[in-house]
Each structure stands twice: as C-alpha cells, then as structure tokens.
Amino acid sequence: MVSSVAGPRPSTLRFAATPVAPTAADQRATLLADPGFGRVFSDHMALASWTAEQGWHDDGVRGLEPMTLHPAAAVLHYAQEIFEGLKAYRQPDGSVALFRPDLNAARFAHSARRLSLPELPADAFLAAVTELVRLDAAWVPEPPATLYLRPFTVATEAFLGVRPADEARFGVLASPAGPYFSGREVGLTLWIDPTLSRAAPGGTGDAKCGGNYAAGLAAQGVARAHECDQVLFLDAVEHRWLEESGTMNVLLVTAAGELVTPPLGTILDGVTRRSLLEMATDHGLTPVERPVAVDELREGARSGAITEVFAAGTAAVISPIVRFREPAGEFAVGDGTPGPRTLALRGELVDLQFGRIPDPRGWRVPVA
Ligand SMILES: *Cc1c(COP(=O)(O)O)cnc(C)c1O
C-alpha cells in the first residue's frame, strides 16, 4: 500500500485572492447568454502547489492562465490525475450557493489516496472553491444555467520512472454551463455493451480520475456507432450486472415502488445518486442498493416490473433513459417517454439546488 503524504495543517491554506482586470460586463453577458458546457471560463482560478518536502504551499486565487508543464510531467505519461465536478447555483435573492460540497471534498481525498496523489484537506478544498466563486460571482448565470466548478490535482514532477510523483499541482476552474435539458425532451437511448468494461474489482472505478474517462471513450464510440447516446457499462467479471453510464450513475423505478441502484464498489459514489436515495421516501419510493442483472432490466422493462430508468450526475442532473439497445435487439422502458417519478425527483432536486424550496437537510451552502 502506498500512503499519500498529507499536507501542512489545513488552516494554512486560505486561497487569498489576487484579482486581475475582469472581462468587460457586456462581453461577459454575451458569453453567459449561451455558454454551452465546458468551453467558457471565468476570469480566475484557484491554485496550490505541493511537493513531498514542503507539502501544500503557494495557494491563491489568481487570473486564469495556461499552466506550463515539463514534457516529462508524470500526469502526461502515467495519468496520475484526479478531478471533481460541482456547481454554484444562483439563488432567488441573488446570492450563490453550493450543493453538498463537503461530499465532493471527501471524494476528492478518496480519489487522491487511490491515485497516490497528495490529499488536500477538506477545508482547503472548500476554501479554494468558495474563494473562487466569491471572486467570480458575476460569472454565476441565472437559472437554469449554473457555474460549473472543476477542481483537479495533477502530478507535475518531471520524471519518467514509475512511482508516485513528488510534485503536484491543484487547481479549480469555473465554467458557466447552460441548462442540460431544454425544450422538448425525448430521453436517452443507452447501448448495453457486452464486452467493454469501465472498472474491475480492485481497480479505480470508485475514484474520479481522468484515466477512467480515457478508458471509457472507446465504449462511447461503440455506443454512437449503434446510434445510442451513451453506454451502459456492465461489470467486468460476468458482464451481467449493471454498473453505470460513462459519466452518470443509473437508477431504476419499480412497479413495487422501489428506487433501485447498483451498490458501491466499482462505481462512482455520486452526490446526485446519494441525494436521490435520501429523497426517495418523500416520493413514496423505498431506496434499495442491490445488484441488478441485465436480464432483470430487460425482462422488467418488458413486463412492466421496471417502470422508469434514469441516469444521475451533477452535470446533467437527471437524464431519463427510455430505451436500451444491445446486440440481440432493443427494448423500451415504460411507454418510451420520460416517467413521472423521474421528472418529480428531478424537479425537487433542481428546486433545492436553486433555493426555490426549503432545505430541511441543510444541503445548500451559501458562498456569495
Ligand atoms: C462524477 C461521476 C458521476 C456522478 O457523480 P455526481 O457526484 O453525482 O456528479 C457518476 N459516475 C462517474 C463515473 C462520474 O465520474
């Protein structure tokens, strides 16, 4: 076991701001009007450096600019990288809130341990995200758009040997993101891939690391070739049990009133998945984490025992899945349109995030 070296006491990292001249208001307004996803960035970024000798240091929020890396930087060769994804939501009173960012901080530390990267203390993670959003609050769009936040740590040491790097850099980017679903919604068709896997027991499936995504791209290509929107990964051992989609967890609604989702282990412990399981009983659904075989999905969809299926993640919130395709053929879920439970859960989650309903569980964290 490789254990990562913890940084200095968390209270030493404050991510103090060094502001740069902001983008002109009219230009920002133009960018915010139709930002798409992941292409437009705010004026600043959070940064911190780490070395085995010094621990974390040189933290701050500064103007966004390119990062220079030695061409031998470990991340470029061995994919020693982790990331997170969360959003800042404009509230009805004009303030800005995050949604359960403590879970992202904890997962980031978990991913760091798995990838032998230095762990950033949770309060430093929260300080970095908070200070960046405060400084770039003008970049938080009006609902239903959001400011997507992308924390990451990369191994920067210039060394071609294979061992955990002695130098790393942490950053947070802020990127305004348009609404994921707009207008007429038809729901996704997923390709059930019988051979390609995303994660194996003992692997990195439960870490949010770039390598998982690189390895999943080929399956996404196969899904596209079969005219599907996304891939549904099955387990790597038997190619029989549902795992997740490339970037989202998968949940099912049964006629018996359950909200069923595969158990943790080789899948990512999604904040959205977890929140929906906790909200289920308010919607008259019993939350159940258990293995689901692809045969059960196929037969359940045909018999009506499974009434709705959807994918869940921060970026797209909830995406209804209305059809599956596999080598043997295809099948629809329900009547092939987004189901009422799916839309009700999504409605409540989005209302919670945008501060339109009370927050009895204390999931919203005001930051600006
Ligand atoms: C980020 C991610 C999710 C969704 O997690 P959330 O915390 O809900 O955004 C699901 N699966 C994978 C593989 C992911 O990387």
The ligand as an SDF file (V2000), in Angstrom:
LIG
                    3D

 15 15  0  0  0  0  0  0  0  0999 V2000
  -18.8430   12.3360  -11.4920 C   0  0  0  0  0  0  0  0  0  0  0  0
  -19.3750   10.9900  -11.8740 C   0  0  0  0  0  0  0  0  0  0  0  0
  -20.6880   10.5890  -11.5570 C   0  0  0  0  0  0  0  0  0  0  0  0
  -21.7010   11.4980  -10.9060 C   0  0  0  0  0  0  0  0  0  0  0  0
  -21.3330   11.9290   -9.6440 O   0  0  0  0  0  0  0  0  0  0  0  0
  -22.0330   13.2470   -9.0220 P   0  0  0  0  0  0  0  0  0  0  0  0
  -21.3320   13.4480   -7.7400 O   0  0  0  0  0  0  0  0  0  0  0  0
  -23.4640   12.9480   -8.8780 O   0  0  0  0  0  0  0  0  0  0  0  0
  -21.7770   14.3350  -10.0220 O   0  0  0  0  0  0  0  0  0  0  0  0
  -21.0620    9.2960  -11.8710 C   0  0  0  0  0  0  0  0  0  0  0  0
  -20.2290    8.4390  -12.4950 N   0  0  0  0  0  0  0  0  0  0  0  0
  -18.9700    8.8010  -12.8240 C   0  0  0  0  0  0  0  0  0  0  0  0
  -18.1050    7.8150  -13.4920 C   0  0  0  0  0  0  0  0  0  0  0  0
  -18.5110   10.0840  -12.5330 C   0  0  0  0  0  0  0  0  0  0  0  0
  -17.2690   10.4280  -12.8720 O   0  0  0  0  0  0  0  0  0  0  0  0
  1  2  1  0
  2  3  1  0
  2 14  2  0
  3  4  1  0
  3 10  2  0
  4  5  1  0
  5  6  1  0
  6  7  2  0
  6  8  1  0
  6  9  1  0
 10 11  1  0
 11 12  2  0
 12 13  1  0
 12 14  1  0
 14 15  1  0
M  END
$$$$
